[in-house]
Structure formats: C-alpha cells, structure tokens
Amino acid sequence: MQLFTFGINHQTAPLAVREQVAFNADGMEDALRDLVENGAAKEAAILSTCNRTELYCNAAHPDQAIDWLAQYHHMPRKDIEPYLYTLPREQAVKHSFRVASGLDSMVLGETEILGQLKTAAQQRNLRVAADVVKVFKEDLGDYLRHPALAGQSESGRPHVVLVVGVNGSGKTTTIGKLAAKERKRGKSVMLVAGDTFRAAAADQLEIWAQRADAEIVRRAEGADPAAVIFDGLAAAKARGIDVVFIDTAGRLQTKHNLMEELKKMRRVIAREVSGAPHETLLVLDAATGQNALSQARLFHDATQVTGVVLTKLDGTAKGGIIVAVMDQVDLPIKYVGFGETVDQLSAFDPRSYVDALF
C-alpha cells in the first residue's frame, strides 16, 4: 500500500469540470466509504478547497482511485485526467495531516492518514487525550478570530447590506433578525425584496419587516430584481434611512446565469449608493457539508462576500465546515442563527463556538 494524492486544479480546469466537481461535493462521505469497502483503497480522504479538489488514498493500485474519481463526478476518465495532478509521497504525507485534522474534509480509515495527527501530539509531548483536545480547542479558537470580526464603521447613509445564498439557507429570516438588531440600536431600517422569483418571498419578508418595525420596498412577483433594488435605494435615500438590507433569490452557486444576475444587482447598488454594498453577507445552513466551500468560493467570486452568517444551529448540525470556509476562502463568520424568533441571532463568538463543537 502507498499513499497517493490526486487533485483537480480548479484554476486550470474548464468551468464545466469545476462546476461538475462542485455539484457533486455533497454525498462524498458515502462515495469514499464505497471506495474503501470495494477494496480500491485501504483508507481515503477528500479535501475540497477554493483552488482544488484532492483525493488522498492509501492504495495498492492508484489507477482504481482515478477511475473512481471520474465515475463519482459522472465524467469520462479522459475528460478529467488532463486536469489531475499528483504529489510525491513526502508531500502527500504532509498534506494528509491537514486532512487528518478533520477540519475541512471527510476522513475514512485510521492508519497512515490519521497517524499524522498522533505524530503532532507526540511532538508537543501531549500524553493525555484531554490535553490534545484542550490545545486543539485553544488553537482553533484563536484561528477563528478573523481580523474582520473587529467590525467596520458605518460611513454615510444608507448603509447597504446585500444578503446572498442558496435556496433554503435562511436568508429572509436572517434579514429580519438583522433588521431587528439595527432597530434596537435606534437605526431606521428598510428591507428591499430583491427575491422576485420565489412564490410569496416578498410576503415573507413583509412579515419580518412588521416584526422588526422596518420599512419595506417590494414589487410584483416576477419583476426585475435590479429594478426593485433601484427603487428601494431611491426610497431609502429620499427618506433618510440608516440601514438597507437587500434580499436576493436563492440560487445554485453552479448556475452561471443566476450568478451573473447577482453581479448585475451589485452593479446597480454600487451606482446608486457610493461605496455600496458596504457589506455582503453569505448565509450558510449549518447542515451543509463540503458543498459550503463551493458556495463560499463562487458567491465570493460573484459578489465579493465580506462575511458569513451560519444558520440553523438549533438542530443537530454544528457547522464545522466553517473552519474550512475561513481557511480556504478567508471569510469571517459574522453571525450565528439558532431559531425562528426575531432575537435568535448572535454575533459569532469563536470560543463559545469551539466549546459547542466538542
């Protein structure tokens, strides 16, 4: 058995290859289990980042692993092979330690890959498991203190916040909670119903506007979202509104035309308000696995995301993928949501979050 690393370079691969890889990010755990159970590898792990997707495998026949990678992404081997790269053994071992940490990947197997984590513990002379966990938690808590968490001053009026994300992530609910926070600070708030695609989306936002005591600008279902945003910002400037939150339609991050529409909306915002959007928040469901990296990368490319809101932490999910999002896409976690009531949104506290993970 030897340790091999095969990677798909997102920067050189065509868009079609990158999108297919991103689309299949969910469900990797089951696929990796099949790889091991079918005997193609003794152990395996996969790492998905903003620049690459890498398969680590301790295998006797690396060709089987390459075949599996192509089959998993529903692509002929000849289409994916030109964009694969391999790492020599010493580099593969070095990279596999990052995977073994379990922070930004899914890992199956207990021997060579996970052995790297044990080696690190030995190097720091940590003899008790509790000590390993304690040091790990401290280091992780420090790492999660992204410089951008210090916050930013609101310059000018209105302060415009664009909220983006996939369907079902909790964008509209998050906007309502953020609006309530600003109202408690004494700010005047306007919500702009830029989601004109989903049925009753504007109705839902209007309910949140009432709960938060905020104004709202909406148009008929099917209206041009950029036009709605134009009207909303014009109204906000005329009324002297302090903060504007703009809702957007949920969209798959791999759909090029929908992401281009987001770029258009952003251009309208920038044209109507100097320096806007001042913040762009990406809403991620805590139950999202490796696909969160794809969402963060592609939404960031389209809208220059400034921070992440992690939602639905009231369920069983803990959202450990956010460590990978911070590491690979360099985005801070700004808020965490944990319920449906207007006050169930908190500023992200790294120490409390790490304590909840373990």
Contacts in CASP RR format, 6 or more apart in sequence:
PFRMAT RR
TARGET T0000
AUTHOR 0000-0000-0000
METHOD contacts of the structure
MODEL  1
MQLFTFGINHQTAPLAVREQVAFNADGMEDALRDLVENGAAKEAAILSTC
NRTELYCNAAHPDQAIDWLAQYHHMPRKDIEPYLYTLPREQAVKHSFRVA
SGLDSMVLGETEILGQLKTAAQQRNLRVAADVVKVFKEDLGDYLRHPALA
GQSESGRPHVVLVVGVNGSGKTTTIGKLAAKERKRGKSVMLVAGDTFRAA
AADQLEIWAQRADAEIVRRAEGADPAAVIFDGLAAAKARGIDVVFIDTAG
RLQTKHNLMEELKKMRRVIAREVSGAPHETLLVLDAATGQNALSQARLFH
DATQVTGVVLTKLDGTAKGGIIVAVMDQVDLPIKYVGFGETVDQLSAFDP
RSYVDALF
1 42 0 8 1.000
1 58 0 8 1.000
1 59 0 8 1.000
1 60 0 8 1.000
2 58 0 8 1.000
2 59 0 8 1.000
2 60 0 8 1.000
2 62 0 8 1.000
2 89 0 8 1.000
3 56 0 8 1.000
3 57 0 8 1.000
3 58 0 8 1.000
3 89 0 8 1.000
3 92 0 8 1.000
3 93 0 8 1.000
3 96 0 8 1.000
3 112 0 8 1.000
3 113 0 8 1.000
4 56 0 8 1.000
4 57 0 8 1.000
4 58 0 8 1.000
4 59 0 8 1.000
4 62 0 8 1.000
4 65 0 8 1.000
4 86 0 8 1.000
4 87 0 8 1.000
4 92 0 8 1.000
5 54 0 8 1.000
5 55 0 8 1.000
5 56 0 8 1.000
5 86 0 8 1.000
5 87 0 8 1.000
5 91 0 8 1.000
5 92 0 8 1.000
5 95 0 8 1.000
5 96 0 8 1.000
6 54 0 8 1.000
6 55 0 8 1.000
6 57 0 8 1.000
6 62 0 8 1.000
6 65 0 8 1.000
6 66 0 8 1.000
6 69 0 8 1.000
6 84 0 8 1.000
6 85 0 8 1.000
6 86 0 8 1.000
7 52 0 8 1.000
7 53 0 8 1.000
7 54 0 8 1.000
7 55 0 8 1.000
7 84 0 8 1.000
7 85 0 8 1.000
7 86 0 8 1.000
8 17 0 8 1.000
8 18 0 8 1.000
8 21 0 8 1.000
8 52 0 8 1.000
8 53 0 8 1.000
8 54 0 8 1.000
8 69 0 8 1.000
8 80 0 8 1.000
8 83 0 8 1.000
8 84 0 8 1.000
9 51 0 8 1.000
9 52 0 8 1.000
9 83 0 8 1.000
9 85 0 8 1.000
10 18 0 8 1.000
10 21 0 8 1.000
10 50 0 8 1.000
10 51 0 8 1.000
10 52 0 8 1.000
10 53 0 8 1.000
11 51 0 8 1.000
12 83 0 8 1.000
13 21 0 8 1.000
13 83 0 8 1.000
15 256 0 8 1.000
17 75 0 8 1.000
17 79 0 8 1.000
17 80 0 8 1.000
17 83 0 8 1.000
19 254 0 8 1.000
19 256 0 8 1.000
20 73 0 8 1.000
20 74 0 8 1.000
20 75 0 8 1.000
21 48 0 8 1.000
21 53 0 8 1.000
21 73 0 8 1.000
22 253 0 8 1.000
22 254 0 8 1.000
22 291 0 8 1.000
22 294 0 8 1.000
22 298 0 8 1.000
23 254 0 8 1.000
24 72 0 8 1.000
24 73 0 8 1.000
24 74 0 8 1.000
25 48 0 8 1.000
25 289 0 8 1.000
25 290 0 8 1.000
25 291 0 8 1.000
25 293 0 8 1.000
25 294 0 8 1.000
26 289 0 8 1.000
26 290 0 8 1.000
26 291 0 8 1.000
27 290 0 8 1.000
28 46 0 8 1.000
28 48 0 8 1.000
28 72 0 8 1.000
28 106 0 8 1.000
28 290 0 8 1.000
29 106 0 8 1.000
29 108 0 8 1.000
31 68 0 8 1.000
31 72 0 8 1.000
32 44 0 8 1.000
32 45 0 8 1.000
32 46 0 8 1.000
32 106 0 8 1.000
32 108 0 8 1.000
33 108 0 8 1.000
34 68 0 8 1.000
35 41 0 8 1.000
35 44 0 8 1.000
35 57 0 8 1.000
35 65 0 8 1.000
35 68 0 8 1.000
35 108 0 8 1.000
36 42 0 8 1.000
36 43 0 8 1.000
36 44 0 8 1.000
36 108 0 8 1.000
36 109 0 8 1.000
39 64 0 8 1.000
40 57 0 8 1.000
40 59 0 8 1.000
40 61 0 8 1.000
40 64 0 8 1.000
40 65 0 8 1.000
40 68 0 8 1.000
41 57 0 8 1.000
41 58 0 8 1.000
41 59 0 8 1.000
41 64 0 8 1.000
41 65 0 8 1.000
42 57 0 8 1.000
42 58 0 8 1.000
42 59 0 8 1.000
42 60 0 8 1.000
42 109 0 8 1.000
42 111 0 8 1.000
43 57 0 8 1.000
43 58 0 8 1.000
43 108 0 8 1.000
43 109 0 8 1.000
43 110 0 8 1.000
43 111 0 8 1.000
43 112 0 8 1.000
43 113 0 8 1.000
43 114 0 8 1.000
44 55 0 8 1.000
44 56 0 8 1.000
44 57 0 8 1.000
44 58 0 8 1.000
44 59 0 8 1.000
44 65 0 8 1.000
44 108 0 8 1.000
44 109 0 8 1.000
45 55 0 8 1.000
45 56 0 8 1.000
45 57 0 8 1.000
45 96 0 8 1.000
45 99 0 8 1.000
45 100 0 8 1.000
45 105 0 8 1.000
45 106 0 8 1.000
45 107 0 8 1.000
45 108 0 8 1.000
45 113 0 8 1.000
46 53 0 8 1.000
46 54 0 8 1.000
46 55 0 8 1.000
46 56 0 8 1.000
46 99 0 8 1.000
46 105 0 8 1.000
46 106 0 8 1.000
46 290 0 8 1.000
47 53 0 8 1.000
47 54 0 8 1.000
47 56 0 8 1.000
47 95 0 8 1.000
47 98 0 8 1.000
47 99 0 8 1.000
47 104 0 8 1.000
47 105 0 8 1.000
48 54 0 8 1.000
48 104 0 8 1.000
48 105 0 8 1.000
48 290 0 8 1.000
48 293 0 8 1.000
48 294 0 8 1.000
49 104 0 8 1.000
49 293 0 8 1.000
49 324 0 8 1.000
49 327 0 8 1.000
49 328 0 8 1.000
50 293 0 8 1.000
50 296 0 8 1.000
50 297 0 8 1.000
50 328 0 8 1.000
50 329 0 8 1.000
51 328 0 8 1.000
54 95 0 8 1.000
55 65 0 8 1.000
55 69 0 8 1.000
56 92 0 8 1.000
56 95 0 8 1.000
56 96 0 8 1.000
56 99 0 8 1.000
56 113 0 8 1.000
57 65 0 8 1.000
58 111 0 8 1.000
58 112 0 8 1.000
58 113 0 8 1.000
59 65 0 8 1.000
66 77 0 8 1.000
66 81 0 8 1.000
66 84 0 8 1.000
67 77 0 8 1.000
69 80 0 8 1.000
69 84 0 8 1.000
70 76 0 8 1.000
70 77 0 8 1.000
70 79 0 8 1.000
70 80 0 8 1.000
70 81 0 8 1.000
73 80 0 8 1.000
87 95 0 8 1.000
93 112 0 8 1.000
93 116 0 8 1.000
96 112 0 8 1.000
96 113 0 8 1.000
96 116 0 8 1.000
97 116 0 8 1.000
97 117 0 8 1.000
97 119 0 8 1.000
97 120 0 8 1.000
98 104 0 8 1.000
98 105 0 8 1.000
99 105 0 8 1.000
99 107 0 8 1.000
99 113 0 8 1.000
100 107 0 8 1.000
100 113 0 8 1.000
100 114 0 8 1.000
100 115 0 8 1.000
100 116 0 8 1.000
100 117 0 8 1.000
101 117 0 8 1.000
103 140 0 8 1.000
103 320 0 8 1.000
103 323 0 8 1.000
103 324 0 8 1.000
103 327 0 8 1.000
104 293 0 8 1.000
104 321 0 8 1.000
104 323 0 8 1.000
104 324 0 8 1.000
104 327 0 8 1.000
104 328 0 8 1.000
105 290 0 8 1.000
105 324 0 8 1.000
106 290 0 8 1.000
107 113 0 8 1.000
107 114 0 8 1.000
121 132 0 8 1.000
124 135 0 8 1.000
126 132 0 8 1.000
126 135 0 8 1.000
133 358 0 8 1.000
137 354 0 8 1.000
137 355 0 8 1.000
137 358 0 8 1.000
140 323 0 8 1.000
140 350 0 8 1.000
140 354 0 8 1.000
140 357 0 8 1.000
141 350 0 8 1.000
141 351 0 8 1.000
141 353 0 8 1.000
141 354 0 8 1.000
142 350 0 8 1.000
143 323 0 8 1.000
143 326 0 8 1.000
143 327 0 8 1.000
144 323 0 8 1.000
144 326 0 8 1.000
144 333 0 8 1.000
144 350 0 8 1.000
144 353 0 8 1.000
144 354 0 8 1.000
145 350 0 8 1.000
146 326 0 8 1.000
146 330 0 8 1.000
146 331 0 8 1.000
146 332 0 8 1.000
146 333 0 8 1.000
147 332 0 8 1.000
148 306 0 8 1.000
148 307 0 8 1.000
148 332 0 8 1.000
149 332 0 8 1.000
149 333 0 8 1.000
149 334 0 8 1.000
149 348 0 8 1.000
149 350 0 8 1.000
152 278 0 8 1.000
152 279 0 8 1.000
154 242 0 8 1.000
154 243 0 8 1.000
154 278 0 8 1.000
155 278 0 8 1.000
157 240 0 8 1.000
157 241 0 8 1.000
157 242 0 8 1.000
158 190 0 8 1.000
158 233 0 8 1.000
158 236 0 8 1.000
158 237 0 8 1.000
158 240 0 8 1.000
158 241 0 8 1.000
158 242 0 8 1.000
158 243 0 8 1.000
158 244 0 8 1.000
158 273 0 8 1.000
159 242 0 8 1.000
159 243 0 8 1.000
159 244 0 8 1.000
159 278 0 8 1.000
159 279 0 8 1.000
160 233 0 8 1.000
160 243 0 8 1.000
160 244 0 8 1.000
160 246 0 8 1.000
160 269 0 8 1.000
160 273 0 8 1.000
160 276 0 8 1.000
160 277 0 8 1.000
160 278 0 8 1.000
160 279 0 8 1.000
161 178 0 8 1.000
161 243 0 8 1.000
161 244 0 8 1.000
161 245 0 8 1.000
161 246 0 8 1.000
161 277 0 8 1.000
161 278 0 8 1.000
161 279 0 8 1.000
161 280 0 8 1.000
161 281 0 8 1.000
162 246 0 8 1.000
162 248 0 8 1.000
162 265 0 8 1.000
162 266 0 8 1.000
162 269 0 8 1.000
162 277 0 8 1.000
162 279 0 8 1.000
162 280 0 8 1.000
162 281 0 8 1.000
162 303 0 8 1.000
163 171 0 8 1.000
163 174 0 8 1.000
163 175 0 8 1.000
163 245 0 8 1.000
163 246 0 8 1.000
163 247 0 8 1.000
163 248 0 8 1.000
163 280 0 8 1.000
163 281 0 8 1.000
163 283 0 8 1.000
163 309 0 8 1.000
164 171 0 8 1.000
164 248 0 8 1.000
164 250 0 8 1.000
164 262 0 8 1.000
164 280 0 8 1.000
164 281 0 8 1.000
164 282 0 8 1.000
164 283 0 8 1.000
164 299 0 8 1.000
164 303 0 8 1.000
164 305 0 8 1.000
165 171 0 8 1.000
165 248 0 8 1.000
165 250 0 8 1.000
165 251 0 8 1.000
165 253 0 8 1.000
165 282 0 8 1.000
165 283 0 8 1.000
165 284 0 8 1.000
165 295 0 8 1.000
165 299 0 8 1.000
166 250 0 8 1.000
166 251 0 8 1.000
166 252 0 8 1.000
166 253 0 8 1.000
166 285 0 8 1.000
166 295 0 8 1.000
167 198 0 8 1.000
167 250 0 8 1.000
167 251 0 8 1.000
167 252 0 8 1.000
168 250 0 8 1.000
168 285 0 8 1.000
169 250 0 8 1.000
169 283 0 8 1.000
169 284 0 8 1.000
169 285 0 8 1.000
169 288 0 8 1.000
169 311 0 8 1.000
170 283 0 8 1.000
170 285 0 8 1.000
170 311 0 8 1.000
170 312 0 8 1.000
171 195 0 8 1.000
171 247 0 8 1.000
171 248 0 8 1.000
171 250 0 8 1.000
171 283 0 8 1.000
172 195 0 8 1.000
172 201 0 8 1.000
172 204 0 8 1.000
172 205 0 8 1.000
172 208 0 8 1.000
172 247 0 8 1.000
173 208 0 8 1.000
173 311 0 8 1.000
173 340 0 8 1.000
174 281 0 8 1.000
174 283 0 8 1.000
174 309 0 8 1.000
174 311 0 8 1.000
174 335 0 8 1.000
174 337 0 8 1.000
174 345 0 8 1.000
175 191 0 8 1.000
175 205 0 8 1.000
175 208 0 8 1.000
175 245 0 8 1.000
175 247 0 8 1.000
176 191 0 8 1.000
176 205 0 8 1.000
176 208 0 8 1.000
176 209 0 8 1.000
176 211 0 8 1.000
176 212 0 8 1.000
176 214 0 8 1.000
176 245 0 8 1.000
176 342 0 8 1.000
177 212 0 8 1.000
177 337 0 8 1.000
177 342 0 8 1.000
177 343 0 8 1.000
177 344 0 8 1.000
177 345 0 8 1.000
178 245 0 8 1.000
178 335 0 8 1.000
178 345 0 8 1.000
179 189 0 8 1.000
179 191 0 8 1.000
179 208 0 8 1.000
179 209 0 8 1.000
179 212 0 8 1.000
179 214 0 8 1.000
179 243 0 8 1.000
179 245 0 8 1.000
180 211 0 8 1.000
180 212 0 8 1.000
180 213 0 8 1.000
180 342 0 8 1.000
180 343 0 8 1.000
181 345 0 8 1.000
182 189 0 8 1.000
182 242 0 8 1.000
182 243 0 8 1.000
183 189 0 8 1.000
183 212 0 8 1.000
183 213 0 8 1.000
183 214 0 8 1.000
187 242 0 8 1.000
187 243 0 8 1.000
188 215 0 8 1.000
188 239 0 8 1.000
188 240 0 8 1.000
188 241 0 8 1.000
188 242 0 8 1.000
188 243 0 8 1.000
189 212 0 8 1.000
189 213 0 8 1.000
189 214 0 8 1.000
189 215 0 8 1.000
189 241 0 8 1.000
189 242 0 8 1.000
189 243 0 8 1.000
189 244 0 8 1.000
189 245 0 8 1.000
190 214 0 8 1.000
190 215 0 8 1.000
190 216 0 8 1.000
190 217 0 8 1.000
190 232 0 8 1.000
190 235 0 8 1.000
190 236 0 8 1.000
190 239 0 8 1.000
190 241 0 8 1.000
190 243 0 8 1.000
190 244 0 8 1.000
190 245 0 8 1.000
191 205 0 8 1.000
191 208 0 8 1.000
191 209 0 8 1.000
191 212 0 8 1.000
191 214 0 8 1.000
191 215 0 8 1.000
191 216 0 8 1.000
191 217 0 8 1.000
191 244 0 8 1.000
191 245 0 8 1.000
191 246 0 8 1.000
191 247 0 8 1.000
192 216 0 8 1.000
192 217 0 8 1.000
192 218 0 8 1.000
192 228 0 8 1.000
192 229 0 8 1.000
192 232 0 8 1.000
192 233 0 8 1.000
192 236 0 8 1.000
192 244 0 8 1.000
192 245 0 8 1.000
192 246 0 8 1.000
192 247 0 8 1.000
193 201 0 8 1.000
193 202 0 8 1.000
193 205 0 8 1.000
193 206 0 8 1.000
193 216 0 8 1.000
193 217 0 8 1.000
193 218 0 8 1.000
193 219 0 8 1.000
193 228 0 8 1.000
193 247 0 8 1.000
194 202 0 8 1.000
194 225 0 8 1.000
194 228 0 8 1.000
194 229 0 8 1.000
194 246 0 8 1.000
194 247 0 8 1.000
194 248 0 8 1.000
194 249 0 8 1.000
194 265 0 8 1.000
195 201 0 8 1.000
195 202 0 8 1.000
195 205 0 8 1.000
195 225 0 8 1.000
195 247 0 8 1.000
195 248 0 8 1.000
195 249 0 8 1.000
195 250 0 8 1.000
196 202 0 8 1.000
196 219 0 8 1.000
196 220 0 8 1.000
196 221 0 8 1.000
196 222 0 8 1.000
196 223 0 8 1.000
196 224 0 8 1.000
196 225 0 8 1.000
196 228 0 8 1.000
196 249 0 8 1.000
197 221 0 8 1.000
197 222 0 8 1.000
197 225 0 8 1.000
197 249 0 8 1.000
197 250 0 8 1.000
198 249 0 8 1.000
198 250 0 8 1.000
199 221 0 8 1.000
201 221 0 8 1.000
201 247 0 8 1.000
201 249 0 8 1.000
202 218 0 8 1.000
202 219 0 8 1.000
202 221 0 8 1.000
205 216 0 8 1.000
205 218 0 8 1.000
205 247 0 8 1.000
206 216 0 8 1.000
206 218 0 8 1.000
208 214 0 8 1.000
208 342 0 8 1.000
209 215 0 8 1.000
209 216 0 8 1.000
211 342 0 8 1.000
212 342 0 8 1.000
215 235 0 8 1.000
215 239 0 8 1.000
215 241 0 8 1.000
217 228 0 8 1.000
217 231 0 8 1.000
217 232 0 8 1.000
217 235 0 8 1.000
217 236 0 8 1.000
218 228 0 8 1.000
219 227 0 8 1.000
219 228 0 8 1.000
219 231 0 8 1.000
225 248 0 8 1.000
225 249 0 8 1.000
225 261 0 8 1.000
225 265 0 8 1.000
226 261 0 8 1.000
226 264 0 8 1.000
226 265 0 8 1.000
226 268 0 8 1.000
229 246 0 8 1.000
229 265 0 8 1.000
229 268 0 8 1.000
229 269 0 8 1.000
229 272 0 8 1.000
230 268 0 8 1.000
230 272 0 8 1.000
232 244 0 8 1.000
233 244 0 8 1.000
233 268 0 8 1.000
233 269 0 8 1.000
233 272 0 8 1.000
233 273 0 8 1.000
233 276 0 8 1.000
234 272 0 8 1.000
235 241 0 8 1.000
236 244 0 8 1.000
237 272 0 8 1.000
237 273 0 8 1.000
246 265 0 8 1.000
246 269 0 8 1.000
246 277 0 8 1.000
248 262 0 8 1.000
248 265 0 8 1.000
249 258 0 8 1.000
251 258 0 8 1.000
251 259 0 8 1.000
251 261 0 8 1.000
251 262 0 8 1.000
252 258 0 8 1.000
253 259 0 8 1.000
253 294 0 8 1.000
253 295 0 8 1.000
253 297 0 8 1.000
253 298 0 8 1.000
253 299 0 8 1.000
254 294 0 8 1.000
254 298 0 8 1.000
259 298 0 8 1.000
259 299 0 8 1.000
259 301 0 8 1.000
259 302 0 8 1.000
260 302 0 8 1.000
262 299 0 8 1.000
262 302 0 8 1.000
262 303 0 8 1.000
263 302 0 8 1.000
263 303 0 8 1.000
266 277 0 8 1.000
266 280 0 8 1.000
266 302 0 8 1.000
266 303 0 8 1.000
266 304 0 8 1.000
269 276 0 8 1.000
269 277 0 8 1.000
270 276 0 8 1.000
270 277 0 8 1.000
279 306 0 8 1.000
279 307 0 8 1.000
280 303 0 8 1.000
280 304 0 8 1.000
280 305 0 8 1.000
280 306 0 8 1.000
280 307 0 8 1.000
281 305 0 8 1.000
281 306 0 8 1.000
281 307 0 8 1.000
281 308 0 8 1.000
281 309 0 8 1.000
281 334 0 8 1.000
281 335 0 8 1.000
282 295 0 8 1.000
282 296 0 8 1.000
282 299 0 8 1.000
282 300 0 8 1.000
282 303 0 8 1.000
282 305 0 8 1.000
282 307 0 8 1.000
282 308 0 8 1.000
282 309 0 8 1.000
282 331 0 8 1.000
283 308 0 8 1.000
283 309 0 8 1.000
283 311 0 8 1.000
284 292 0 8 1.000
284 295 0 8 1.000
284 296 0 8 1.000
284 308 0 8 1.000
284 309 0 8 1.000
284 310 0 8 1.000
284 311 0 8 1.000
284 321 0 8 1.000
284 322 0 8 1.000
284 325 0 8 1.000
285 311 0 8 1.000
285 312 0 8 1.000
285 317 0 8 1.000
286 310 0 8 1.000
286 311 0 8 1.000
286 312 0 8 1.000
286 313 0 8 1.000
286 315 0 8 1.000
286 317 0 8 1.000
286 318 0 8 1.000
286 319 0 8 1.000
286 320 0 8 1.000
287 312 0 8 1.000
287 315 0 8 1.000
287 317 0 8 1.000
287 319 0 8 1.000
288 295 0 8 1.000
288 319 0 8 1.000
288 321 0 8 1.000
289 319 0 8 1.000
289 321 0 8 1.000
290 321 0 8 1.000
292 321 0 8 1.000
292 322 0 8 1.000
292 324 0 8 1.000
292 325 0 8 1.000
293 321 0 8 1.000
293 324 0 8 1.000
293 325 0 8 1.000
293 328 0 8 1.000
293 329 0 8 1.000
296 305 0 8 1.000
296 308 0 8 1.000
296 325 0 8 1.000
296 328 0 8 1.000
296 329 0 8 1.000
296 331 0 8 1.000
297 328 0 8 1.000
297 329 0 8 1.000
299 305 0 8 1.000
300 329 0 8 1.000
300 331 0 8 1.000
305 331 0 8 1.000
306 331 0 8 1.000
306 332 0 8 1.000
307 331 0 8 1.000
307 332 0 8 1.000
307 333 0 8 1.000
307 334 0 8 1.000
308 322 0 8 1.000
308 325 0 8 1.000
308 331 0 8 1.000
308 332 0 8 1.000
308 333 0 8 1.000
308 334 0 8 1.000
309 333 0 8 1.000
309 334 0 8 1.000
309 335 0 8 1.000
309 336 0 8 1.000
309 337 0 8 1.000
309 345 0 8 1.000
310 319 0 8 1.000
310 322 0 8 1.000
310 333 0 8 1.000
310 335 0 8 1.000
310 336 0 8 1.000
310 337 0 8 1.000
310 348 0 8 1.000
311 336 0 8 1.000
311 337 0 8 1.000
312 337 0 8 1.000
312 338 0 8 1.000
312 339 0 8 1.000
313 319 0 8 1.000
313 336 0 8 1.000
313 337 0 8 1.000
313 338 0 8 1.000
314 337 0 8 1.000
314 338 0 8 1.000
314 339 0 8 1.000
314 344 0 8 1.000
318 356 0 8 1.000
318 357 0 8 1.000
320 357 0 8 1.000
322 333 0 8 1.000
325 331 0 8 1.000
325 333 0 8 1.000
326 332 0 8 1.000
326 333 0 8 1.000
332 348 0 8 1.000
333 348 0 8 1.000
333 353 0 8 1.000
334 347 0 8 1.000
334 348 0 8 1.000
335 345 0 8 1.000
335 346 0 8 1.000
335 347 0 8 1.000
335 348 0 8 1.000
336 345 0 8 1.000
336 346 0 8 1.000
336 348 0 8 1.000
336 353 0 8 1.000
337 344 0 8 1.000
337 345 0 8 1.000
337 346 0 8 1.000
338 344 0 8 1.000
338 345 0 8 1.000
338 346 0 8 1.000
END
